[in-house]
Amino acid sequence: MNKQQIGFTLIELVLVIVILGILAATALPRFVDLSTQARIASLNGLAGGIRSAAAVAKATQLAQGLGAAVSISMETATVTMVGRYPTDDAAGIDQALTNISGFSASSSNPRIFQLNTTGTCEVRYDNVGTGYSVLVFSSGC
């Protein structure tokens, strides 16, 4: 009668650990860069939110039959307008957005929303009087 062994030998266990180590070493660099991609996705999300807020503000102004430079009321906020779009300051686009958590807003003309990181990782909103522009700068993310 042969005795049947249950379990693994030490060599088999060492080989499995070595193979897992090699796989982990090749997969790790792929996951290291996810934080940069997450910050860029956050910027693109805010840029989309700004575009949506500007479109809703314009639609609200048109639906109410107001002039191009007349302030509107969105939810509980008063949004200042120029050229049918929110102004590029705290009383305009910030009020239309209502929530910019994770970003700090600074300056006017253009309004800069910087992700709370180092480097140039920001979205700029500029009301040019006859329209607006939204630019994403992700070189420092």
Backbone as numpy.savetxt, mean C-alpha at the origin, in Angstrom:
# Nx Ny Nz CAx CAy CAz Cx Cy Cz
13.91 -67.71 11.99 13.10 -66.53 11.99 13.95 -65.29 11.99
13.56 -64.37 11.14 14.27 -63.09 11.09 13.60 -62.09 12.01
14.42 -61.32 12.68 13.88 -60.22 13.48 13.70 -59.01 12.59
12.55 -58.41 12.65 12.28 -57.23 11.84 12.49 -56.00 12.71
13.28 -55.03 12.18 13.56 -53.83 12.96 12.53 -52.75 12.62
12.16 -52.06 13.64 11.22 -50.95 13.47 12.01 -49.67 13.75
11.86 -48.66 12.84 12.54 -47.39 13.03 13.59 -47.16 11.96
14.39 -46.11 12.18 15.40 -45.72 11.21 16.79 -45.85 11.82
17.76 -46.08 10.97 19.13 -46.11 11.45 19.63 -44.68 11.58
20.73 -44.53 12.25 21.32 -43.20 12.45 21.73 -42.59 11.12
22.24 -43.37 10.21 22.66 -42.85 8.90 21.46 -42.32 8.12
20.35 -43.04 8.16 19.14 -42.57 7.46 18.66 -41.24 8.04
18.66 -41.11 9.34 18.23 -39.86 9.97 19.16 -38.70 9.59
20.46 -38.94 9.60 21.42 -37.89 9.23 21.21 -37.47 7.78
20.99 -38.43 6.89 20.76 -38.09 5.47 19.49 -37.25 5.30
18.43 -37.56 5.99 17.19 -36.78 5.91 17.43 -35.36 6.41
18.16 -35.20 7.50 18.45 -33.87 8.04 19.30 -33.07 7.07
20.28 -33.69 6.44 21.13 -33.00 5.46 20.29 -32.55 4.26
19.43 -33.41 3.77 18.57 -33.06 2.62 17.64 -31.90 2.99
17.05 -31.94 4.17 16.19 -30.84 4.62 16.97 -29.54 4.75
18.20 -29.63 5.21 19.04 -28.43 5.31 19.34 -27.82 3.96
19.61 -28.67 2.98 19.88 -28.16 1.62 18.63 -27.51 1.04
17.48 -28.14 1.22 16.23 -27.55 0.73 15.93 -26.21 1.40
16.16 -26.13 2.70 15.93 -24.87 3.42 16.88 -23.78 2.95
18.12 -24.13 2.68 19.10 -23.13 2.23 18.76 -22.58 0.85
18.16 -23.39 0.00 17.79 -22.91 -1.34 16.47 -22.16 -1.32
15.57 -22.48 -0.40 14.27 -21.82 -0.35 14.30 -20.51 0.44
15.23 -20.36 1.36 15.27 -19.19 2.22 15.40 -17.86 1.47
16.26 -17.73 0.47 16.35 -16.44 -0.23 15.05 -16.00 -0.89
14.20 -16.94 -1.27 12.92 -16.56 -1.87 12.01 -15.86 -0.86
12.08 -16.21 0.41 11.21 -15.65 1.42 11.78 -14.41 2.08
13.05 -14.14 1.93 13.68 -12.98 2.54 13.14 -11.70 1.90
12.86 -11.72 0.61 12.44 -10.53 -0.13 10.96 -10.22 0.01
10.21 -11.00 0.76 8.77 -10.77 0.88 8.43 -9.45 1.56
9.26 -8.96 2.45 8.94 -7.70 3.14 8.95 -6.54 2.16
9.88 -6.52 1.22 9.89 -5.46 0.20 8.64 -5.54 -0.67
8.28 -6.74 -1.07 7.08 -6.90 -1.89 5.84 -6.48 -1.12
5.80 -6.74 0.17 4.65 -6.35 0.99 4.54 -4.83 1.09
5.68 -4.14 1.24 5.65 -2.68 1.30 5.19 -2.09 -0.04
5.66 -2.64 -1.14 5.24 -2.15 -2.47 3.76 -2.40 -2.67
3.27 -3.55 -2.24 1.83 -3.84 -2.34 1.02 -2.86 -1.50
1.55 -2.48 -0.35 0.88 -1.51 0.50 0.79 -0.14 -0.19
1.87 0.25 -0.86 1.86 1.51 -1.62 0.83 1.46 -2.74
0.82 0.35 -3.48 -0.13 0.22 -4.57 -1.58 0.21 -4.07
-1.79 -0.36 -2.90 -3.12 -0.34 -2.29 -3.56 1.06 -1.94
-2.66 1.85 -1.37 -2.99 3.24 -1.05 -3.24 4.04 -2.32
-2.42 3.81 -3.35 -2.62 4.52 -4.62 -4.00 4.22 -5.19
-4.42 2.97 -5.13 -5.77 2.60 -5.58 -6.84 3.26 -4.74
-6.61 3.34 -3.43 -7.56 4.01 -2.54 -7.68 5.49 -2.84
-6.56 6.12 -3.16 -6.58 7.55 -3.51 -7.38 7.77 -4.79
-7.13 6.93 -5.80 -7.87 7.06 -7.06 -9.37 6.86 -6.83
-9.72 5.88 -6.02 -11.13 5.63 -5.72 -11.76 6.79 -4.96
-11.05 7.31 -3.98 -11.57 8.43 -3.19 -11.78 9.66 -4.08
-10.84 9.91 -4.99 -10.98 11.05 -5.91 -12.18 10.86 -6.83
-12.37 9.65 -7.32 -13.51 9.38 -8.21 -14.84 9.51 -7.48
-14.90 9.01 -6.25 -16.13 9.13 -5.47 -16.43 10.58 -5.13
-15.39 11.34 -4.80 -15.58 12.77 -4.50 -16.11 13.51 -5.73
-15.54 13.23 -6.88 -16.01 13.89 -8.11 -17.45 13.49 -8.41
-17.76 12.21 -8.28 -19.12 11.74 -8.54 -20.12 12.37 -7.57
-19.73 12.51 -6.33 -20.60 13.14 -5.33 -20.86 14.60 -5.70
-19.82 15.30 -6.09 -19.97 16.71 -6.46 -20.87 16.86 -7.69
-20.67 16.01 -8.68 -21.51 16.07 -9.88 -22.95 15.70 -9.59
-23.16 14.67 -8.76 -24.52 14.22 -8.43 -25.29 15.29 -7.67
-24.59 16.08 -6.87 -25.25 17.14 -6.10 -25.37 18.43 -6.90
-24.82 18.45 -8.11 -24.91 19.64 -8.96 -24.12 20.82 -8.43
-23.02 20.57 -7.75 -22.22 21.64 -7.16 -21.15 22.12 -8.14
-20.64 23.31 -7.91 -19.57 23.86 -8.72 -18.27 23.11 -8.51
-17.31 23.34 -9.41 -16.04 22.61 -9.41 -15.19 22.86 -8.17
-15.39 23.99 -7.50 -14.55 24.32 -6.34 -15.35 24.35 -5.04
-16.53 23.72 -5.02 -17.38 23.71 -3.83 -17.08 22.46 -3.01
-16.89 22.64 -1.72 -16.61 21.51 -0.83 -17.80 20.57 -0.78
-17.52 19.30 -0.53 -18.58 18.29 -0.43 -18.51 17.61 0.93
-19.55 16.87 1.25 -19.58 16.10 2.48 -19.55 14.62 2.11
-18.53 13.92 2.62 -18.41 12.48 2.41 -18.43 11.82 3.78
-19.41 10.98 4.02 -19.65 10.37 5.33 -19.74 11.48 6.37
-18.78 11.60 7.25 -18.85 12.64 8.28 -17.82 13.73 8.05
-17.12 13.69 6.91 -16.03 14.63 6.65 -16.42 15.63 5.57
-15.88 16.83 5.69 -16.02 17.84 4.64 -14.73 17.83 3.82
-14.88 17.64 2.52 -13.74 17.52 1.62 -13.67 18.77 0.74
-12.54 19.49 0.79 -12.37 20.65 -0.07 -12.00 20.18 -1.48
-12.55 20.87 -2.47 -12.39 20.45 -3.86 -11.85 21.59 -4.72
-11.10 21.23 -5.76 -10.64 22.16 -6.79 -10.65 21.39 -8.10
-11.30 21.94 -9.10 -11.34 21.27 -10.40 -12.04 19.93 -10.35
-13.02 19.80 -9.48 -13.83 18.59 -9.29 -13.10 17.43 -8.62
-11.91 17.68 -8.07 -11.18 16.64 -7.35 -10.74 17.19 -5.99
-10.51 16.31 -5.01 -10.06 16.77 -3.69 -8.73 17.52 -3.79
-8.60 18.54 -2.97 -7.35 19.29 -2.93 -6.24 18.41 -2.38
-5.01 18.79 -2.69 -3.87 17.97 -2.25 -3.33 18.45 -0.91
-4.20 18.43 0.09 -3.82 18.81 1.45 -4.65 18.02 2.45
-4.49 18.33 3.72 -5.19 17.58 4.77 -6.70 17.77 4.72
-7.16 18.91 4.23 -8.60 19.17 4.16 -9.25 18.54 2.93
-8.44 18.06 2.00 -8.97 17.48 0.77 -8.85 15.97 0.74
-7.76 15.49 0.18 -7.61 14.04 -0.04 -7.55 13.26 1.26
-6.98 13.81 2.31 -6.94 13.10 3.60 -8.36 12.84 4.11
-9.23 13.84 3.98 -10.62 13.69 4.44 -11.38 12.69 3.57
-11.07 12.66 2.29 -11.74 11.71 1.39 -11.30 10.28 1.69
-10.05 10.10 2.09 -9.54 8.76 2.39 -10.03 8.24 3.74
-10.09 9.06 4.72 -10.49 8.78 6.10 -9.53 7.88 6.88
-8.82 6.96 6.25 -7.93 6.07 7.01 -6.62 5.87 6.25
-5.56 6.40 6.81 -4.24 6.22 6.19 -3.27 5.59 7.19
-3.78 4.65 7.97 -2.94 4.02 8.99 -1.75 3.31 8.33
-0.59 3.45 8.96 0.63 2.90 8.43 1.40 3.88 7.57
0.77 5.00 7.24 1.41 6.04 6.42 1.41 7.34 7.19
2.39 8.18 6.90 2.39 9.54 7.45 2.26 10.50 6.28
1.37 11.46 6.42 1.12 12.43 5.35 1.89 13.71 5.64
2.47 14.28 4.60 3.21 15.52 4.77 3.11 16.37 3.52
3.33 17.62 3.68 3.35 18.66 2.64 2.07 18.72 1.83
2.00 19.74 1.02 0.90 19.94 0.08 1.51 20.28 -1.26
0.79 19.96 -2.29 1.19 20.29 -3.66 2.55 19.71 -4.04
2.73 18.45 -4.12 1.76 17.37 -3.93 1.68 16.90 -2.47
0.62 16.19 -2.17 0.46 15.57 -0.84 1.24 14.27 -0.87
2.12 14.07 0.10 2.99 12.89 0.13 2.57 11.98 1.29
2.28 10.74 0.95 1.97 9.72 1.95 3.14 8.76 1.99
3.92 8.82 3.07 5.11 7.99 3.17 4.84 6.81 4.08
5.24 5.63 3.60 5.13 4.44 4.42 6.11 4.59 5.57
5.72 4.18 6.74 6.54 4.37 7.93 7.76 3.45 7.92
8.63 3.67 6.94 9.90 2.96 6.81 10.96 3.98 6.43
12.17 3.51 6.22 13.22 4.41 5.77 13.27 4.40 4.25
13.84 5.43 3.68 13.98 5.50 2.22 12.77 6.12 1.55
12.82 6.14 0.23 11.72 6.69 -0.56 10.73 5.58 -0.84
9.71 5.52 -0.04 8.67 4.52 -0.15 7.36 5.27 0.07
6.86 5.91 -1.00 5.76 6.85 -0.82 4.84 6.92 -2.03
3.66 7.51 -1.78 2.67 7.79 -2.81 2.44 9.29 -2.80
2.42 9.89 -4.00 2.19 11.34 -4.10 0.90 11.61 -4.85
0.05 12.45 -4.25 -1.20 12.87 -4.87 -1.08 14.35 -5.19
-1.36 14.71 -6.43 -1.25 16.11 -6.84 -2.52 16.51 -7.59
-3.21 17.53 -7.09 -4.36 18.09 -7.79 -3.82 19.22 -8.67
-3.94 19.04 -9.98 -3.37 20.02 -10.91 -4.41 21.01 -11.41
-5.58 21.04 -10.80 -6.61 22.01 -11.16 -7.60 21.47 -12.17
-7.14 20.74 -13.14 -8.05 20.16 -14.15 -8.09 18.64 -14.04
-7.45 18.10 -13.06 -7.37 16.66 -12.85 -6.43 16.38 -11.69
-5.97 15.17 -11.63 -5.06 14.81 -10.54 -4.07 13.77 -11.05
-3.00 13.59 -10.29 -2.05 12.52 -10.59 -1.71 11.79 -9.29
-1.50 10.50 -9.43 -1.08 9.66 -8.30 0.18 8.93 -8.75
1.29 9.17 -8.06 2.56 8.55 -8.41 3.06 7.71 -7.24
3.58 6.52 -7.56 4.12 5.61 -6.54 5.63 5.60 -6.69
6.34 5.84 -5.59 7.81 5.79 -5.56 8.21 4.67 -4.61
8.75 3.60 -5.17 9.07 2.43 -4.36 10.55 2.07 -4.39
11.39 3.01 -4.75 12.81 2.69 -4.86 13.47 2.43 -3.51
12.94 2.96 -2.44 13.55 2.79 -1.13 12.83 1.81 -0.23
11.94 1.04 -0.80 11.18 0.09 0.02 12.03 -1.10 0.37
